[in-house]
Amino acid sequence: MGQQQLLLIVLGVIIVGIAVVVGINVFTASSEEAAKDAVVSDCTTIGAMAQQYYRKPTAMAGGGNSFVGFSVPAALLSNANGSYAASGATGGANAQVTITGLPADGDYDWRIVTTVTKDSVNSVFTEGRS
């Protein structure tokens, strides 16, 4: 009977070990999804600020129907979620600006690229930090 009990103990340890590994993997995946959501949220907020800049007249320190001159506010360049940069600001009929968000956790190998036009904000998940 001792051999059967030993076998049950070993089997129990294996099952608990597998459960712990699965739990860690689920937590890690959930944590990364939360980080993606947070970076997308920040990029969307910055995109809304870019649209405000676009619509505001130049006399009121806005873009006057252009994204040229827009930059990410200093308070939002970097936060607990990630770091952000604006690039490719244009004016004219097809005016747009691109916001790039990198996660704060350097272990994540992805970025969020948000394209902002006068009436849309679209975020895309991209593999690789550069």
Sine and cosine of phi, psi and omega as CSV:
sin_phi,cos_phi,sin_psi,cos_psi,sin_omega,cos_omega
0.00,0.00,-0.42,0.91,0.00,-1.00
-0.90,0.43,-0.58,0.81,0.01,-1.00
-0.92,0.39,-0.63,0.78,0.00,-1.00
-0.92,0.40,-0.66,0.75,0.02,-1.00
-0.91,0.42,-0.66,0.75,0.04,-1.00
-0.89,0.46,-0.67,0.74,0.04,-1.00
-0.89,0.46,-0.66,0.75,0.03,-1.00
-0.91,0.41,-0.62,0.79,0.03,-1.00
-0.91,0.42,-0.71,0.70,0.02,-1.00
-0.88,0.48,-0.70,0.72,0.03,-1.00
-0.88,0.48,-0.67,0.74,0.04,-1.00
-0.89,0.46,-0.67,0.74,0.02,-1.00
-0.90,0.44,-0.65,0.76,0.02,-1.00
-0.90,0.44,-0.71,0.71,0.00,-1.00
-0.89,0.45,-0.69,0.72,0.03,-1.00
-0.90,0.44,-0.65,0.76,0.03,-1.00
-0.88,0.48,-0.69,0.72,0.04,-1.00
-0.89,0.45,-0.67,0.74,0.01,-1.00
-0.88,0.47,-0.64,0.77,0.02,-1.00
-0.91,0.42,-0.70,0.71,0.01,-1.00
-0.89,0.46,-0.70,0.71,0.03,-1.00
-0.88,0.47,-0.67,0.74,0.02,-1.00
-0.88,0.47,-0.67,0.74,0.03,-1.00
-0.90,0.44,-0.68,0.73,0.01,-1.00
-0.89,0.45,-0.66,0.75,0.02,-1.00
-0.90,0.43,-0.68,0.73,0.02,-1.00
-0.89,0.46,-0.70,0.72,-0.01,-1.00
-0.89,0.46,-0.71,0.70,0.01,-1.00
-0.89,0.45,-0.66,0.75,0.01,-1.00
-0.91,0.41,-0.63,0.77,0.01,-1.00
-0.90,0.44,-0.67,0.75,0.00,-1.00
-0.93,0.37,-0.63,0.78,0.05,-1.00
-0.89,0.46,-0.64,0.77,0.04,-1.00
-0.90,0.44,-0.63,0.78,0.04,-1.00
-0.90,0.43,-0.67,0.75,0.04,-1.00
-0.88,0.48,-0.72,0.69,0.01,-1.00
-0.86,0.50,-0.66,0.76,-0.02,-1.00
-0.92,0.40,-0.67,0.74,0.00,-1.00
-0.93,0.38,-0.65,0.76,0.05,-1.00
-0.88,0.47,-0.66,0.75,0.02,-1.00
-0.88,0.48,-0.71,0.71,0.03,-1.00
-0.90,0.44,-0.67,0.74,0.02,-1.00
-0.90,0.45,-0.61,0.79,0.03,-1.00
-0.91,0.40,-0.65,0.76,0.05,-1.00
-0.88,0.47,-0.72,0.70,0.02,-1.00
-0.91,0.43,-0.61,0.79,0.06,-1.00
-0.88,0.48,-0.65,0.76,0.06,-1.00
-0.90,0.44,-0.61,0.79,0.06,-1.00
-0.90,0.43,-0.61,0.79,0.03,-1.00
-0.90,0.43,-0.65,0.76,0.05,-1.00
-0.91,0.42,-0.61,0.79,0.08,-1.00
-0.88,0.47,-0.70,0.71,0.03,-1.00
-0.86,0.51,-0.69,0.72,-0.01,-1.00
-0.85,0.52,-0.70,0.71,-0.09,-1.00
-0.98,0.19,-0.38,0.92,-0.06,-1.00
-0.97,0.24,0.71,-0.71,0.02,-1.00
-0.89,0.46,0.45,-0.89,0.01,-1.00
-0.89,0.46,-0.49,0.87,0.02,-1.00
-0.91,0.41,-0.33,0.94,0.01,-1.00
-0.94,-0.34,0.49,0.87,0.02,-1.00
0.90,0.43,0.60,0.80,0.06,-1.00
-0.92,-0.38,-0.17,-0.98,-0.03,-1.00
-1.00,-0.01,-0.31,0.95,-0.02,-1.00
0.86,0.51,0.84,0.55,-0.03,-1.00
0.91,0.41,0.60,0.80,0.06,-1.00
-0.48,-0.88,0.57,-0.82,0.08,-1.00
-1.00,-0.01,-0.14,0.99,-0.01,-1.00
-0.86,0.50,0.79,-0.62,-0.02,-1.00
0.99,-0.16,-0.16,0.99,0.02,-1.00
-0.97,0.25,0.66,-0.75,0.12,-0.99
-0.64,-0.77,0.42,-0.91,0.02,-1.00
-0.91,0.40,0.76,-0.65,0.04,-1.00
-0.83,0.56,0.60,-0.80,-0.07,-1.00
-0.81,0.59,-0.60,0.80,-0.03,-1.00
-0.93,0.37,-0.33,0.94,-0.04,-1.00
-0.95,-0.31,0.03,1.00,0.03,-1.00
-0.86,0.51,-0.58,0.82,0.01,-1.00
-0.47,-0.88,0.71,-0.70,0.07,-1.00
-0.55,-0.83,-0.21,-0.98,-0.05,-1.00
-0.91,0.42,-0.39,0.92,-0.03,-1.00
-1.00,0.08,-0.58,0.81,-0.05,-1.00
0.15,-0.99,-0.25,-0.97,0.05,-1.00
-0.83,-0.56,0.49,-0.87,-0.18,-0.98
-0.70,-0.71,0.52,-0.85,0.03,-1.00
-0.55,-0.84,0.55,-0.83,0.07,-1.00
-0.96,-0.29,0.62,-0.79,0.03,-1.00
-0.48,-0.88,0.25,-0.97,0.10,-0.99
0.90,0.44,0.53,0.85,-0.01,-1.00
-0.93,0.36,0.78,-0.63,0.01,-1.00
-0.76,-0.65,0.20,-0.98,0.07,-1.00
-0.85,-0.53,-0.23,-0.97,0.04,-1.00
1.00,0.08,-0.25,-0.97,-0.09,-1.00
-0.90,0.43,-0.55,0.83,-0.02,-1.00
-0.94,-0.33,0.65,0.76,-0.05,-1.00
-0.86,0.50,0.67,-0.74,0.07,-1.00
-0.36,-0.93,0.26,-0.97,0.10,-1.00
-0.60,-0.80,0.52,-0.86,0.00,-1.00
-0.93,-0.38,0.77,-0.64,0.07,-1.00
-0.95,-0.32,0.80,-0.60,0.04,-1.00
-0.92,-0.38,0.79,-0.61,0.02,-1.00
-0.89,-0.45,0.80,-0.60,0.06,-1.00
-0.93,-0.35,0.68,-0.73,-0.01,-1.00
-0.92,0.40,0.50,-0.87,0.01,-1.00
-0.92,0.40,-0.56,0.83,0.00,-1.00
-0.97,0.22,0.93,-0.37,-0.03,-1.00
-0.92,0.40,-0.19,0.98,0.03,-1.00
-0.97,0.25,-0.32,0.95,0.00,-1.00
-1.00,0.08,0.78,-0.62,-0.05,-1.00
-0.96,-0.27,0.91,0.41,0.03,-1.00
-0.43,-0.90,0.18,-0.98,0.07,-1.00
-0.54,-0.84,0.31,-0.95,0.08,-1.00
-0.93,-0.38,0.81,-0.58,0.04,-1.00
-0.93,-0.38,0.89,-0.46,-0.04,-1.00
-0.93,-0.37,0.84,-0.54,0.05,-1.00
-0.98,-0.19,0.81,-0.58,-0.05,-1.00
-0.91,-0.41,0.80,-0.59,0.14,-0.99
-0.89,-0.46,-0.04,-1.00,-0.06,-1.00
-0.88,0.47,-0.43,0.90,-0.03,-1.00
-0.72,-0.70,0.35,0.94,0.08,-1.00
-0.46,-0.89,0.44,-0.90,0.08,-1.00
-0.72,-0.69,0.92,-0.38,-0.05,-1.00
-0.85,-0.52,0.83,-0.56,0.01,-1.00
-0.95,-0.30,0.65,-0.76,0.00,-1.00
-0.77,-0.63,0.72,-0.69,0.08,-1.00
-0.99,0.13,0.76,-0.65,-0.03,-1.00
-0.75,-0.66,0.73,-0.68,0.07,-1.00
-0.94,0.33,0.57,-0.82,0.02,-1.00
1.00,-0.03,0.61,-0.79,-0.05,-1.00
-1.00,0.09,-0.17,0.99,-0.02,-1.00
-0.80,-0.60,0.00,0.00,0.00,0.00
